[in-house]
Amino acid sequence: MFNQTYVTRREPMSQSFVRNRNTVRHTKRSLGSISQIAIICMLTLVFGLIYVAEGTKATSFDYEISSVESEITEMNVKKDDLAVERARLNSVATAKNSTVAANMEHATVSGYATE
């Protein structure tokens, strides 16, 4: 007798011709090298713009802080001037109300020196 071996007719789907199936193999499309470089450049540009925008915000905050600090310095100078003026006025009022000043004679011009 003949030596019979059983052979399946089914092969993997991608290699066989099967009824009602396409026999065309489609490859997945991917981006080309130029497209990938363009995307990387655009991402770098976007991140660079974000970085510059954040740096500008920090600089504007620095300007605001320096203007407030200059106002504080001006106010402190005015405060010191007013403290000196207050001390001067208090000393004049204290001198007028003191008993020593009340017992002093008023100064009068007795005469002028002549040549």
C-alpha positions as CSV (number, residue, x, y, z in Angstrom):
1,M,0.0,0.0,0.0
2,F,0.8,3.6,-0.3
3,N,2.3,5.6,2.4
4,Q,-0.2,8.4,3.0
5,T,0.5,11.4,5.1
6,Y,-2.1,13.9,6.1
7,V,-1.4,17.4,4.8
8,T,-3.5,20.3,5.8
9,R,-4.4,22.6,3.2
10,R,-4.6,25.5,5.6
11,E,-1.7,27.7,5.6
12,P,-1.4,30.9,7.6
13,M,-4.0,33.5,6.4
14,S,-1.5,36.0,5.2
15,Q,0.1,33.6,2.8
16,S,-2.7,31.7,1.3
17,F,-5.4,32.5,-1.2
18,V,-8.7,32.3,0.7
19,R,-12.1,32.9,-0.8
20,N,-13.5,36.4,-0.2
21,R,-10.2,37.7,1.2
22,N,-7.9,40.3,-0.2
23,T,-4.5,38.9,-1.2
24,V,-2.8,42.3,-1.1
25,R,-0.5,43.0,1.8
26,H,-0.7,46.5,3.2
27,T,2.2,48.0,5.0
28,K,1.7,50.4,7.8
29,R,2.5,53.9,6.9
30,S,4.8,55.8,9.1
31,L,6.1,59.3,9.1
32,G,9.2,60.0,6.9
33,S,12.4,61.3,8.3
34,I,11.7,64.9,7.1
35,S,8.3,64.9,8.8
36,Q,9.9,63.6,12.0
37,I,12.5,66.4,11.9
38,A,9.8,69.0,11.2
39,I,7.8,67.8,14.2
40,I,10.8,67.8,16.5
41,C,11.7,71.4,15.3
42,M,8.1,72.5,16.0
43,L,8.1,71.0,19.5
44,T,11.4,72.6,20.3
45,L,10.0,76.0,19.1
46,V,6.9,75.7,21.2
47,F,8.9,74.7,24.3
48,G,11.3,77.6,23.6
49,L,8.4,80.1,23.4
50,I,6.9,78.8,26.6
51,Y,10.3,79.2,28.3
52,V,10.7,82.8,27.1
53,A,7.1,83.6,28.2
54,E,7.8,82.4,31.7
55,G,11.1,84.3,31.8
56,T,9.3,87.5,30.8
57,K,6.7,87.0,33.6
58,A,9.5,86.7,36.1
59,T,11.2,89.9,34.8
60,S,7.9,91.8,35.0
61,F,7.5,90.7,38.6
62,D,11.0,91.9,39.3
63,Y,10.1,95.3,37.9
64,E,7.0,95.5,40.1
65,I,9.0,94.5,43.2
66,S,11.7,97.1,42.5
67,S,9.0,99.8,42.1
68,V,7.4,98.8,45.4
69,E,10.8,98.8,47.1
70,S,11.6,102.3,45.8
71,E,8.2,103.5,47.1
72,I,9.0,101.9,50.5
73,T,12.4,103.7,50.5
74,E,10.8,107.0,49.7
75,M,8.2,106.6,52.5
76,N,11.0,105.7,55.0
77,V,12.9,108.9,54.1
78,K,9.7,111.0,54.5
79,K,9.0,109.2,57.8
80,D,12.5,110.1,59.1
81,D,12.0,113.8,58.0
82,L,8.7,113.9,59.8
83,A,10.2,112.4,62.9
84,V,12.9,115.2,62.9
85,E,10.2,117.8,62.4
86,R,8.1,116.4,65.2
87,A,11.1,116.4,67.6
88,R,11.8,120.0,66.7
89,L,8.3,121.1,67.3
90,N,8.1,119.2,70.6
91,S,11.3,120.8,71.8
92,V,10.0,124.3,71.0
93,A,6.7,123.6,72.8
94,T,8.5,122.1,75.7
95,A,10.8,125.1,75.9
96,K,7.8,127.6,75.9
97,N,6.1,125.7,78.7
98,S,9.1,125.2,81.0
99,T,9.5,127.2,84.2
100,V,13.1,128.1,83.3
101,A,12.0,129.7,80.1
102,A,9.2,131.6,81.9
103,N,11.7,133.1,84.4
104,M,14.0,134.3,81.7
105,E,14.1,137.9,80.7
106,H,13.0,138.8,77.2
107,A,15.8,139.9,75.0
108,T,15.7,143.5,73.8
109,V,18.0,145.4,71.6
110,S,19.8,147.9,73.7
111,G,21.6,149.6,71.0
112,Y,23.8,149.1,68.0
113,A,27.5,149.5,67.9
114,T,28.6,152.7,66.1
115,E,31.9,153.4,64.6
